[in-house]
Amino acid sequence: MRFDLDIIWINRNGKVVEIKEYVSPYNFPEIYTSERLASFVLEVNGGTAEAVGLNVGDYVLIEGL
């Protein structure tokens, strides 16, 4: 991976419980975890969470669940 990521933790109800923005690939082997209970982790291009206005406390729809 050669680009930054946003890491989004989501609980089983679809609520965003934590967001870590602009995680650099050059921080390897740093490990990122959520302080809150999460069932899902979504990794997207760095800056995406901010660009779409995603915040902790927002809900996302995970189709198929």
All heavy atoms as TSV, in Angstrom:
chain	resi	resn	atom	element	x	y	z
A	1	MET	N	N	0.861	-1.170	0.000
A	1	MET	CA	C	0.000	0.000	0.000
A	1	MET	C	C	0.904	1.228	0.000
A	1	MET	O	O	1.845	1.303	0.784
A	1	MET	CB	C	-0.882	-0.060	1.242
A	1	MET	CG	C	-1.727	1.144	1.441
A	1	MET	SD	S	-2.769	1.020	2.898
A	1	MET	CE	C	-1.610	1.423	4.160
A	2	ARG	N	N	0.585	2.186	-0.838
A	2	ARG	CA	C	1.416	3.380	-0.932
A	2	ARG	C	C	0.603	4.658	-0.807
A	2	ARG	O	O	0.992	5.696	-1.341
A	2	ARG	CB	C	2.176	3.373	-2.242
A	2	ARG	CG	C	3.165	2.244	-2.308
A	2	ARG	CD	C	4.094	2.398	-3.456
A	2	ARG	NE	N	5.099	1.355	-3.371
A	2	ARG	CZ	C	5.503	0.647	-4.378
A	2	ARG	NH1	N	5.026	0.853	-5.567
A	2	ARG	NH2	N	6.424	-0.277	-4.207
A	3	PHE	N	N	-0.509	4.559	-0.089
A	3	PHE	CA	C	-1.347	5.746	0.094
A	3	PHE	C	C	-1.979	5.702	1.473
A	3	PHE	O	O	-2.084	4.648	2.087
A	3	PHE	CB	C	-2.428	5.828	-0.996
A	3	PHE	CG	C	-3.258	4.582	-1.124
A	3	PHE	CD1	C	-4.415	4.408	-0.378
A	3	PHE	CD2	C	-2.872	3.565	-1.984
A	3	PHE	CE1	C	-5.173	3.257	-0.489
A	3	PHE	CE2	C	-3.631	2.403	-2.110
A	3	PHE	CZ	C	-4.782	2.254	-1.357
A	4	ASP	N	N	-2.371	6.873	1.974
A	4	ASP	CA	C	-2.998	6.968	3.289
A	4	ASP	C	C	-4.383	6.338	3.287
A	4	ASP	O	O	-5.060	6.302	2.255
A	4	ASP	CB	C	-3.142	8.429	3.711
A	4	ASP	CG	C	-1.809	9.100	3.976
A	4	ASP	OD1	O	-0.790	8.393	4.082
A	4	ASP	OD2	O	-1.798	10.343	4.086
A	5	LEU	N	N	-4.783	5.868	4.458
A	5	LEU	CA	C	-6.112	5.287	4.645
A	5	LEU	C	C	-6.847	6.004	5.773
A	5	LEU	O	O	-6.227	6.529	6.692
A	5	LEU	CB	C	-6.013	3.815	5.045
A	5	LEU	CG	C	-5.525	2.817	4.025
A	5	LEU	CD1	C	-5.411	1.443	4.682
A	5	LEU	CD2	C	-6.449	2.750	2.834
A	6	ASP	N	N	-8.160	5.995	5.701
A	6	ASP	CA	C	-9.016	6.274	6.844
A	6	ASP	C	C	-9.502	4.918	7.324
A	6	ASP	O	O	-9.919	4.078	6.521
A	6	ASP	CB	C	-10.238	7.122	6.460
A	6	ASP	CG	C	-9.903	8.553	6.103
A	6	ASP	OD1	O	-8.755	8.978	6.320
A	6	ASP	OD2	O	-10.804	9.251	5.611
A	7	ILE	N	N	-9.426	4.682	8.633
A	7	ILE	CA	C	-9.910	3.436	9.211
A	7	ILE	C	C	-11.144	3.770	10.026
A	7	ILE	O	O	-11.098	4.634	10.912
A	7	ILE	CB	C	-8.845	2.765	10.085
A	7	ILE	CG1	C	-7.558	2.550	9.281
A	7	ILE	CG2	C	-9.374	1.442	10.644
A	7	ILE	CD1	C	-6.396	2.036	10.114
A	8	ILE	N	N	-12.247	3.093	9.714
A	8	ILE	CA	C	-13.537	3.387	10.331
A	8	ILE	C	C	-14.024	2.134	11.044
A	8	ILE	O	O	-14.193	1.087	10.414
A	8	ILE	CB	C	-14.554	3.833	9.265
A	8	ILE	CG1	C	-14.004	5.038	8.498
A	8	ILE	CG2	C	-15.919	4.120	9.886
A	8	ILE	CD1	C	-14.650	5.269	7.158
A	9	TRP	N	N	-14.226	2.230	12.352
A	9	TRP	CA	C	-14.744	1.112	13.136
A	9	TRP	C	C	-16.240	1.294	13.309
A	9	TRP	O	O	-16.720	2.392	13.628
A	9	TRP	CB	C	-14.075	1.057	14.506
A	9	TRP	CG	C	-12.657	0.574	14.461
A	9	TRP	CD1	C	-12.230	-0.712	14.602
A	9	TRP	CD2	C	-11.476	1.350	14.287
A	9	TRP	NE1	N	-10.863	-0.780	14.520
A	9	TRP	CE2	C	-10.368	0.477	14.330
A	9	TRP	CE3	C	-11.232	2.717	14.094
A	9	TRP	CZ2	C	-9.059	0.919	14.197
A	9	TRP	CZ3	C	-9.944	3.152	13.957
A	9	TRP	CH2	C	-8.870	2.248	14.006
A	10	ILE	N	N	-16.986	0.204	13.107
A	10	ILE	CA	C	-18.453	0.236	13.102
A	10	ILE	C	C	-18.955	-0.872	14.024
A	10	ILE	O	O	-18.479	-2.012	13.948
A	10	ILE	CB	C	-18.984	0.019	11.670
A	10	ILE	CG1	C	-18.376	1.054	10.715
A	10	ILE	CG2	C	-20.500	0.036	11.633
A	10	ILE	CD1	C	-18.525	0.722	9.251
A	11	ASN	N	N	-19.940	-0.546	14.878
A	11	ASN	CA	C	-20.474	-1.589	15.759
A	11	ASN	C	C	-21.527	-2.416	15.029
A	11	ASN	O	O	-21.863	-2.149	13.876
A	11	ASN	CB	C	-20.980	-1.016	17.083
A	11	ASN	CG	C	-22.260	-0.219	16.974
A	11	ASN	OD1	O	-22.966	-0.247	15.968
A	11	ASN	ND2	N	-22.574	0.505	18.032
A	12	ARG	N	N	-22.065	-3.412	15.709
A	12	ARG	CA	C	-23.003	-4.341	15.061
A	12	ARG	C	C	-24.321	-3.691	14.656
A	12	ARG	O	O	-25.060	-4.247	13.855
A	12	ARG	CB	C	-23.262	-5.549	15.961
A	12	ARG	CG	C	-23.988	-5.206	17.243
A	12	ARG	CD	C	-24.090	-6.439	18.131
A	12	ARG	NE	N	-24.704	-6.075	19.390
A	12	ARG	CZ	C	-25.848	-6.564	19.814
A	12	ARG	NH1	N	-26.499	-7.452	19.098
A	12	ARG	NH2	N	-26.338	-6.188	20.969
A	13	ASN	N	N	-24.599	-2.500	15.195
A	13	ASN	CA	C	-25.815	-1.772	14.830
A	13	ASN	C	C	-25.601	-0.804	13.671
A	13	ASN	O	O	-26.519	-0.092	13.279
A	13	ASN	CB	C	-26.352	-1.015	16.042
A	13	ASN	CG	C	-26.745	-1.945	17.168
A	13	ASN	OD1	O	-27.356	-2.979	16.924
A	13	ASN	ND2	N	-26.373	-1.605	18.382
A	14	GLY	N	N	-24.375	-0.749	13.152
A	14	GLY	CA	C	-24.068	0.145	12.043
A	14	GLY	C	C	-23.630	1.528	12.474
A	14	GLY	O	O	-23.503	2.427	11.654
A	15	LYS	N	N	-23.376	1.707	13.768
A	15	LYS	CA	C	-22.950	3.010	14.278
A	15	LYS	C	C	-21.429	3.124	14.200
A	15	LYS	O	O	-20.699	2.223	14.611
A	15	LYS	CB	C	-23.400	3.174	15.728
A	15	LYS	CG	C	-23.067	4.525	16.333
A	15	LYS	CD	C	-23.603	4.616	17.753
A	15	LYS	CE	C	-23.302	5.955	18.364
A	15	LYS	NZ	N	-23.834	6.035	19.741
A	16	VAL	N	N	-20.952	4.244	13.672
A	16	VAL	CA	C	-19.521	4.519	13.608
A	16	VAL	C	C	-19.054	4.843	15.026
A	16	VAL	O	O	-19.544	5.789	15.643
A	16	VAL	CB	C	-19.218	5.688	12.647
A	16	VAL	CG1	C	-17.740	6.037	12.677
A	16	VAL	CG2	C	-19.662	5.351	11.230
A	17	VAL	N	N	-18.116	4.036	15.537
A	17	VAL	CA	C	-17.673	4.228	16.916
A	17	VAL	C	C	-16.295	4.874	17.005
A	17	VAL	O	O	-15.921	5.395	18.060
A	17	VAL	CB	C	-17.705	2.910	17.716
A	17	VAL	CG1	C	-19.127	2.408	17.857
A	17	VAL	CG2	C	-16.814	1.852	17.099
A	18	GLU	N	N	-15.543	4.851	15.911
A	18	GLU	CA	C	-14.233	5.493	15.916
A	18	GLU	C	C	-13.744	5.656	14.485
A	18	GLU	O	O	-14.034	4.825	13.618
A	18	GLU	CB	C	-13.229	4.670	16.725
A	18	GLU	CG	C	-11.958	5.408	17.022
A	18	GLU	CD	C	-11.162	4.764	18.136
A	18	GLU	OE1	O	-11.742	4.050	18.982
A	18	GLU	OE2	O	-9.943	4.982	18.158
A	19	ILE	N	N	-12.988	6.721	14.255
A	19	ILE	CA	C	-12.391	6.977	12.944
A	19	ILE	C	C	-10.950	7.412	13.168
A	19	ILE	O	O	-10.673	8.294	13.979
A	19	ILE	CB	C	-13.137	8.087	12.173
A	19	ILE	CG1	C	-14.598	7.714	11.950
A	19	ILE	CG2	C	-12.436	8.359	10.836
A	19	ILE	CD1	C	-15.439	8.844	11.357
A	20	LYS	N	N	-10.038	6.798	12.442
A	20	LYS	CA	C	-8.636	7.222	12.428
A	20	LYS	C	C	-8.352	7.649	10.998
A	20	LYS	O	O	-8.414	6.839	10.068
A	20	LYS	CB	C	-7.727	6.069	12.849
A	20	LYS	CG	C	-6.264	6.384	12.809
A	20	LYS	CD	C	-5.866	7.265	13.955
A	20	LYS	CE	C	-4.347	7.465	13.943
A	20	LYS	NZ	N	-3.908	8.482	14.856
A	21	GLU	N	N	-8.064	8.941	10.816
A	21	GLU	CA	C	-7.897	9.486	9.470
A	21	GLU	C	C	-6.423	9.565	9.063
A	21	GLU	O	O	-5.542	9.743	9.895
A	21	GLU	CB	C	-8.520	10.870	9.392
A	21	GLU	CG	C	-10.029	10.849	9.614
A	21	GLU	CD	C	-10.642	12.221	9.526
A	21	GLU	OE1	O	-10.460	13.006	10.465
A	21	GLU	OE2	O	-11.295	12.485	8.507
A	22	TYR	N	N	-6.217	9.452	7.770
A	22	TYR	CA	C	-4.901	9.622	7.147
A	22	TYR	C	C	-3.821	8.741	7.784
A	22	TYR	O	O	-2.736	9.214	8.127
A	22	TYR	CB	C	-4.469	11.087	7.173
A	22	TYR	CG	C	-5.342	11.974	6.330
A	22	TYR	CD1	C	-6.291	12.806	6.922
A	22	TYR	CD2	C	-5.223	11.972	4.946
A	22	TYR	CE1	C	-7.093	13.626	6.150
A	22	TYR	CE2	C	-6.022	12.783	4.164
A	22	TYR	CZ	C	-6.952	13.612	4.775
A	22	TYR	OH	O	-7.749	14.423	4.003
A	23	VAL	N	N	-4.116	7.465	7.919
A	23	VAL	CA	C	-3.121	6.524	8.431
A	23	VAL	C	C	-2.101	6.284	7.322
A	23	VAL	O	O	-2.446	5.854	6.225
A	23	VAL	CB	C	-3.787	5.198	8.861
A	23	VAL	CG1	C	-2.745	4.170	9.231
A	23	VAL	CG2	C	-4.758	5.450	10.000
A	24	SER	N	N	-0.869	6.577	7.614
A	24	SER	CA	C	0.194	6.483	6.614
A	24	SER	C	C	0.720	5.055	6.492
A	24	SER	O	O	0.905	4.369	7.501
A	24	SER	CB	C	1.349	7.405	7.007
A	24	SER	OG	O	2.465	7.193	6.165
A	25	PRO	N	N	0.994	4.622	5.277
A	25	PRO	CA	C	1.584	3.280	5.105
A	25	PRO	C	C	2.994	3.214	5.685
A	25	PRO	O	O	3.519	2.141	5.916
A	25	PRO	CB	C	1.593	3.095	3.588
A	25	PRO	CG	C	1.611	4.468	3.030
A	25	PRO	CD	C	0.819	5.303	4.006
A	26	TYR	N	N	3.577	4.353	5.952
A	26	TYR	CA	C	4.935	4.390	6.456
A	26	TYR	C	C	4.999	4.246	7.972
A	26	TYR	O	O	6.072	4.275	8.548
A	26	TYR	CB	C	5.630	5.665	5.981
A	26	TYR	CG	C	5.590	5.745	4.479
A	26	TYR	CD1	C	4.740	6.635	3.834
A	26	TYR	CD2	C	6.352	4.874	3.694
A	26	TYR	CE1	C	4.671	6.665	2.443
A	26	TYR	CE2	C	6.285	4.902	2.314
A	26	TYR	CZ	C	5.447	5.810	1.697
A	26	TYR	OH	O	5.376	5.834	0.334
A	27	ASN	N	N	3.822	4.060	8.617
A	27	ASN	CA	C	3.771	3.808	10.055
A	27	ASN	C	C	3.871	2.324	10.371
A	27	ASN	O	O	3.828	1.939	11.534
A	27	ASN	CB	C	2.481	4.359	10.664
A	27	ASN	CG	C	2.475	5.863	10.699
A	27	ASN	OD1	O	3.491	6.506	10.515
A	27	ASN	ND2	N	1.307	6.431	10.924
A	28	PHE	N	N	3.958	1.488	9.345
A	28	PHE	CA	C	4.060	0.045	9.538
A	28	PHE	C	C	5.250	-0.257	10.431
A	28	PHE	O	O	6.299	0.346	10.258
A	28	PHE	CB	C	4.213	-0.654	8.177
A	28	PHE	CG	C	4.295	-2.144	8.279
A	28	PHE	CD1	C	3.147	-2.892	8.404
A	28	PHE	CD2	C	5.518	-2.783	8.280
A	28	PHE	CE1	C	3.222	-4.270	8.512
A	28	PHE	CE2	C	5.604	-4.155	8.387
A	28	PHE	CZ	C	4.451	-4.902	8.506
A	29	PRO	N	N	5.152	-1.102	11.394
A	29	PRO	CA	C	4.100	-2.067	11.713
A	29	PRO	C	C	3.169	-1.608	12.839
A	29	PRO	O	O	2.685	-2.420	13.612
A	29	PRO	CB	C	4.890	-3.300	12.137
A	29	PRO	CG	C	6.059	-2.710	12.873
A	29	PRO	CD	C	6.375	-1.423	12.133
A	30	GLU	N	N	2.914	-0.302	12.971
A	30	GLU	CA	C	2.005	0.170	14.021
A	30	GLU	C	C	0.642	-0.512	13.885
A	30	GLU	O	O	0.163	-0.740	12.778
A	30	GLU	CB	C	1.828	1.686	13.937
A	30	GLU	CG	C	1.062	2.249	15.100
A	30	GLU	CD	C	1.121	3.766	15.168
A	30	GLU	OE1	O	1.955	4.374	14.468
A	30	GLU	OE2	O	0.342	4.326	15.929
A	31	ILE	N	N	0.033	-0.850	15.019
A	31	ILE	CA	C	-1.262	-1.520	15.037
A	31	ILE	C	C	-2.319	-0.533	15.511
A	31	ILE	O	O	-2.133	0.152	16.518
A	31	ILE	CB	C	-1.225	-2.751	15.968
A	31	ILE	CG1	C	-0.216	-3.772	15.429
A	31	ILE	CG2	C	-2.610	-3.362	16.114
A	31	ILE	CD1	C	0.041	-4.916	16.359
A	32	TYR	N	N	-3.418	-0.472	14.792
A	32	TYR	CA	C	-4.517	0.435	15.132
A	32	TYR	C	C	-5.699	-0.373	15.635
A	32	TYR	O	O	-6.112	-1.337	14.996
A	32	TYR	CB	C	-4.930	1.261	13.904
A	32	TYR	CG	C	-3.817	2.158	13.432
A	32	TYR	CD1	C	-2.937	1.739	12.449
A	32	TYR	CD2	C	-3.626	3.403	14.004
A	32	TYR	CE1	C	-1.902	2.553	12.029
A	32	TYR	CE2	C	-2.590	4.229	13.599
A	32	TYR	CZ	C	-1.729	3.796	12.602
A	32	TYR	OH	O	-0.707	4.600	12.200
A	33	THR	N	N	-6.219	0.019	16.777
A	33	THR	CA	C	-7.392	-0.642	17.343
A	33	THR	C	C	-8.364	0.414	17.842
A	33	THR	O	O	-7.993	1.561	18.082
A	33	THR	CB	C	-7.009	-1.556	18.518
A	33	THR	OG1	O	-6.395	-0.770	19.542
A	33	THR	CG2	C	-6.066	-2.664	18.090
A	34	SER	N	N	-9.607	0.007	18.000
A	34	SER	CA	C	-10.644	0.895	18.522
A	34	SER	C	C	-10.732	0.736	20.029
A	34	SER	O	O	-10.609	-0.377	20.552
A	34	SER	CB	C	-11.992	0.545	17.880
A	34	SER	OG	O	-13.019	1.300	18.491
A	35	GLU	N	N	-10.944	1.834	20.717
A	35	GLU	CA	C	-11.164	1.772	22.164
A	35	GLU	C	C	-12.589	1.342	22.488
A	35	GLU	O	O	-12.895	0.995	23.607
A	35	GLU	CB	C	-10.861	3.121	22.800
A	35	GLU	CG	C	-9.382	3.480	22.731
A	35	GLU	CD	C	-9.055	4.761	23.446
A	35	GLU	OE1	O	-9.875	5.225	24.258
A	35	GLU	OE2	O	-7.971	5.294	23.182
A	36	ARG	N	N	-13.463	1.381	21.486
A	36	ARG	CA	C	-14.852	0.977	21.664
A	36	ARG	C	C	-15.094	-0.341	20.928
A	36	ARG	O	O	-14.425	-0.658	19.948
A	36	ARG	CB	C	-15.779	2.060	21.135
A	36	ARG	CG	C	-15.635	3.352	21.916
A	36	ARG	CD	C	-16.785	4.289	21.614
A	36	ARG	NE	N	-16.697	5.458	22.450
A	36	ARG	CZ	C	-16.280	6.642	22.020
A	36	ARG	NH1	N	-15.918	6.803	20.767
A	36	ARG	NH2	N	-16.238	7.663	22.849
A	37	LEU	N	N	-16.085	-1.076	21.396
A	37	LEU	CA	C	-16.432	-2.354	20.790
A	37	LEU	C	C	-16.897	-2.141	19.347
A	37	LEU	O	O	-17.765	-1.311	19.092
A	37	LEU	CB	C	-17.535	-3.032	21.601
A	37	LEU	CG	C	-17.927	-4.435	21.161
A	37	LEU	CD1	C	-16.734	-5.377	21.268
A	37	LEU	CD2	C	-19.071	-4.937	22.009
A	38	ALA	N	N	-16.295	-2.867	18.425
A	38	ALA	CA	C	-16.650	-2.758	17.013
A	38	ALA	C	C	-16.738	-4.145	16.405
A	38	ALA	O	O	-15.992	-5.051	16.774
A	38	ALA	CB	C	-15.620	-1.920	16.261
A	39	SER	N	N	-17.653	-4.299	15.458
A	39	SER	CA	C	-17.811	-5.564	14.753
A	39	SER	C	C	-17.220	-5.524	13.353
A	39	SER	O	O	-16.939	-6.558	12.769
A	39	SER	CB	C	-19.299	-5.926	14.654
A	39	SER	OG	O	-19.850	-6.119	15.925
A	40	PHE	N	N	-17.059	-4.319	12.819
A	40	PHE	CA	C	-16.589	-4.152	11.445
A	40	PHE	C	C	-15.532	-3.066	11.386
A	40	PHE	O	O	-15.557	-2.111	12.166
A	40	PHE	CB	C	-17.745	-3.756	10.508
A	40	PHE	CG	C	-18.920	-4.676	10.581
A	40	PHE	CD1	C	-20.019	-4.351	11.357
A	40	PHE	CD2	C	-18.932	-5.871	9.883
A	40	PHE	CE1	C	-21.118	-5.195	11.433
A	40	PHE	CE2	C	-20.019	-6.725	9.955
A	40	PHE	CZ	C	-21.115	-6.389	10.731
A	41	VAL	N	N	-14.633	-3.211	10.427
A	41	VAL	CA	C	-13.642	-2.184	10.132
A	41	VAL	C	C	-13.699	-1.909	8.641
A	41	VAL	O	O	-13.639	-2.833	7.829
A	41	VAL	CB	C	-12.219	-2.626	10.529
A	41	VAL	CG1	C	-11.212	-1.567	10.135
A	41	VAL	CG2	C	-12.145	-2.931	12.011
A	42	LEU	N	N	-13.824	-0.645	8.301
A	42	LEU	CA	C	-13.862	-0.236	6.906
A	42	LEU	C	C	-12.633	0.624	6.640
A	42	LEU	O	O	-12.382	1.600	7.356
A	42	LEU	CB	C	-15.138	0.566	6.628
A	42	LEU	CG	C	-15.302	1.146	5.232
A	42	LEU	CD1	C	-15.380	0.022	4.192
A	42	LEU	CD2	C	-16.537	2.026	5.168
A	43	GLU	N	N	-11.859	0.256	5.640
A	43	GLU	CA	C	-10.688	1.034	5.244
A	43	GLU	C	C	-10.976	1.673	3.888
A	43	GLU	O	O	-11.353	0.985	2.941
A	43	GLU	CB	C	-9.450	0.147	5.165
A	43	GLU	CG	C	-9.051	-0.438	6.501
A	43	GLU	CD	C	-7.833	-1.340	6.418
A	43	GLU	OE1	O	-7.412	-1.703	5.289
A	43	GLU	OE2	O	-7.304	-1.685	7.479
A	44	VAL	N	N	-10.795	2.987	3.836
A	44	VAL	CA	C	-11.046	3.737	2.601
A	44	VAL	C	C	-9.859	4.670	2.369
A	44	VAL	O	O	-9.030	4.878	3.254
A	44	VAL	CB	C	-12.375	4.535	2.681
A	44	VAL	CG1	C	-13.563	3.591	2.761
A	44	VAL	CG2	C	-12.384	5.493	3.864
A	45	ASN	N	N	-9.790	5.240	1.196
A	45	ASN	CA	C	-8.717	6.179	0.885
A	45	ASN	C	C	-8.685	7.300	1.916
A	45	ASN	O	O	-9.737	7.778	2.356
A	45	ASN	CB	C	-8.903	6.786	-0.500
A	45	ASN	CG	C	-8.645	5.803	-1.614
A	45	ASN	OD1	O	-8.043	4.754	-1.406
A	45	ASN	ND2	N	-9.105	6.121	-2.804
A	46	GLY	N	N	-7.480	7.722	2.282
A	46	GLY	CA	C	-7.323	8.805	3.236
A	46	GLY	C	C	-8.079	10.058	2.799
A	46	GLY	O	O	-8.009	10.457	1.651
A	47	GLY	N	N	-8.822	10.637	3.726
A	47	GLY	CA	C	-9.587	11.845	3.440
A	47	GLY	C	C	-11.033	11.579	3.071
A	47	GLY	O	O	-11.836	12.518	3.004
A	48	THR	N	N	-11.389	10.318	2.849
A	48	THR	CA	C	-12.753	9.986	2.442
A	48	THR	C	C	-13.767	10.300	3.528
A	48	THR	O	O	-14.836	10.852	3.250
A	48	THR	CB	C	-12.862	8.511	2.024
A	48	THR	OG1	O	-11.987	8.280	0.913
A	48	THR	CG2	C	-14.282	8.139	1.639
A	49	ALA	N	N	-13.451	9.953	4.777
A	49	ALA	CA	C	-14.395	10.209	5.879
A	49	ALA	C	C	-14.740	11.695	5.961
A	49	ALA	O	O	-15.910	12.067	6.072
A	49	ALA	CB	C	-13.823	9.712	7.200
A	50	GLU	N	N	-13.727	12.534	5.875
A	50	GLU	CA	C	-13.952	13.977	5.923
A	50	GLU	C	C	-14.722	14.452	4.688
A	50	GLU	O	O	-15.652	15.251	4.787
A	50	GLU	CB	C	-12.618	14.713	6.021
A	50	GLU	CG	C	-12.767	16.215	6.097
A	50	GLU	CD	C	-11.426	16.926	6.195
A	50	GLU	OE1	O	-10.370	16.312	5.931
A	50	GLU	OE2	O	-11.446	18.111	6.542
A	51	ALA	N	N	-14.361	13.939	3.521
A	51	ALA	CA	C	-14.990	14.368	2.265
A	51	ALA	C	C	-16.483	14.073	2.235
A	51	ALA	O	O	-17.258	14.849	1.668
A	51	ALA	CB	C	-14.298	13.714	1.074
A	52	VAL	N	N	-16.892	12.957	2.834
A	52	VAL	CA	C	-18.320	12.605	2.825
A	52	VAL	C	C	-19.031	13.043	4.098
A	52	VAL	O	O	-20.224	12.812	4.264
A	52	VAL	CB	C	-18.542	11.091	2.579
A	52	VAL	CG1	C	-17.956	10.668	1.250
A	52	VAL	CG2	C	-18.003	10.247	3.717
A	53	GLY	N	N	-18.283	13.663	5.023
A	53	GLY	CA	C	-18.878	14.166	6.249
A	53	GLY	C	C	-19.196	13.088	7.276
A	53	GLY	O	O	-20.100	13.247	8.089
A	54	LEU	N	N	-18.451	11.986	7.251
A	54	LEU	CA	C	-18.685	10.889	8.184
A	54	LEU	C	C	-18.067	11.209	9.535
A	54	LEU	O	O	-16.899	11.593	9.617
A	54	LEU	CB	C	-18.092	9.589	7.637
A	54	LEU	CG	C	-18.421	8.322	8.413
A	54	LEU	CD1	C	-19.925	8.020	8.344
A	54	LEU	CD2	C	-17.627	7.148	7.865
A	55	ASN	N	N	-18.857	11.037	10.605
A	55	ASN	CA	C	-18.396	11.338	11.955
A	55	ASN	C	C	-18.736	10.199	12.898
A	55	ASN	O	O	-19.657	9.420	12.640
A	55	ASN	CB	C	-19.079	12.616	12.469
A	55	ASN	CG	C	-18.688	13.828	11.679
A	55	ASN	OD1	O	-17.543	14.248	11.708
A	55	ASN	ND2	N	-19.639	14.396	10.952
A	56	VAL	N	N	-18.013	10.142	14.008
A	56	VAL	CA	C	-18.350	9.195	15.068
A	56	VAL	C	C	-19.784	9.488	15.508
A	56	VAL	O	O	-20.170	10.643	15.667
A	56	VAL	CB	C	-17.366	9.328	16.253
A	56	VAL	CG1	C	-17.835	8.514	17.446
A	56	VAL	CG2	C	-15.967	8.902	15.822
A	57	GLY	N	N	-20.567	8.433	15.660
A	57	GLY	CA	C	-21.973	8.585	16.029
A	57	GLY	C	C	-22.914	8.461	14.844
A	57	GLY	O	O	-24.112	8.240	15.027
A	58	ASP	N	N	-22.388	8.618	13.623
A	58	ASP	CA	C	-23.206	8.435	12.425
A	58	ASP	C	C	-23.484	6.951	12.238
A	58	ASP	O	O	-22.778	6.090	12.771
A	58	ASP	CB	C	-22.480	8.943	11.169
A	58	ASP	CG	C	-22.365	10.468	11.124
A	58	ASP	OD1	O	-23.054	11.138	11.908
A	58	ASP	OD2	O	-21.578	10.956	10.296
A	59	TYR	N	N	-24.510	6.666	11.469
A	59	TYR	CA	C	-24.862	5.272	11.160
A	59	TYR	C	C	-24.605	5.016	9.680
A	59	TYR	O	O	-24.792	5.900	8.844
A	59	TYR	CB	C	-26.335	4.991	11.478
A	59	TYR	CG	C	-26.568	4.829	12.957
A	59	TYR	CD1	C	-26.786	5.932	13.760
A	59	TYR	CD2	C	-26.552	3.572	13.550
A	59	TYR	CE1	C	-26.986	5.793	15.132
A	59	TYR	CE2	C	-26.756	3.416	14.905
A	59	TYR	CZ	C	-26.965	4.534	15.697
A	59	TYR	OH	O	-27.165	4.381	17.037
A	60	VAL	N	N	-24.144	3.812	9.396
A	60	VAL	CA	C	-23.935	3.387	8.009
A	60	VAL	C	C	-24.767	2.148	7.756
A	60	VAL	O	O	-25.078	1.386	8.673
A	60	VAL	CB	C	-22.445	3.106	7.717
A	60	VAL	CG1	C	-21.621	4.355	7.857
A	60	VAL	CG2	C	-21.897	2.015	8.617
A	61	LEU	N	N	-25.153	1.972	6.518
A	61	LEU	CA	C	-25.934	0.800	6.130
A	61	LEU	C	C	-24.979	-0.213	5.517
A	61	LEU	O	O	-24.252	0.094	4.577
A	61	LEU	CB	C	-27.003	1.184	5.106
A	61	LEU	CG	C	-27.821	0.045	4.513
A	61	LEU	CD1	C	-28.625	-0.646	5.615
A	61	LEU	CD2	C	-28.733	0.573	3.436
A	62	ILE	N	N	-24.979	-1.404	6.090
A	62	ILE	CA	C	-24.160	-2.489	5.564
A	62	ILE	C	C	-25.133	-3.490	4.950
A	62	ILE	O	O	-25.813	-4.225	5.671
A	62	ILE	CB	C	-23.300	-3.134	6.666
A	62	ILE	CG1	C	-22.400	-2.078	7.307
A	62	ILE	CG2	C	-22.484	-4.287	6.095
A	62	ILE	CD1	C	-21.625	-2.564	8.516
A	63	GLU	N	N	-25.237	-3.465	3.629
A	63	GLU	CA	C	-26.194	-4.324	2.957
A	63	GLU	C	C	-25.814	-5.791	3.101
A	63	GLU	O	O	-24.639	-6.134	3.118
A	63	GLU	CB	C	-26.298	-3.938	1.490
A	63	GLU	CG	C	-26.941	-2.569	1.317
A	63	GLU	CD	C	-27.329	-2.300	-0.117
A	63	GLU	OE1	O	-27.723	-3.246	-0.815
A	63	GLU	OE2	O	-27.251	-1.133	-0.517
A	64	GLY	N	N	-26.800	-6.624	3.214
A	64	GLY	CA	C	-26.575	-8.041	3.312
A	64	GLY	C	C	-26.520	-8.547	4.752
A	64	GLY	O	O	-26.345	-9.730	4.989
A	65	LEU	N	N	-26.642	-7.639	5.703
A	65	LEU	CA	C	-26.637	-8.066	7.108
A	65	LEU	C	C	-28.015	-8.013	7.691
A	65	LEU	O	O	-28.848	-7.272	7.353
A	65	LEU	CB	C	-25.716	-7.185	7.944
A	65	LEU	CG	C	-24.241	-7.298	7.594
A	65	LEU	CD1	C	-23.433	-6.374	8.487
A	65	LEU	CD2	C	-23.760	-8.719	7.782
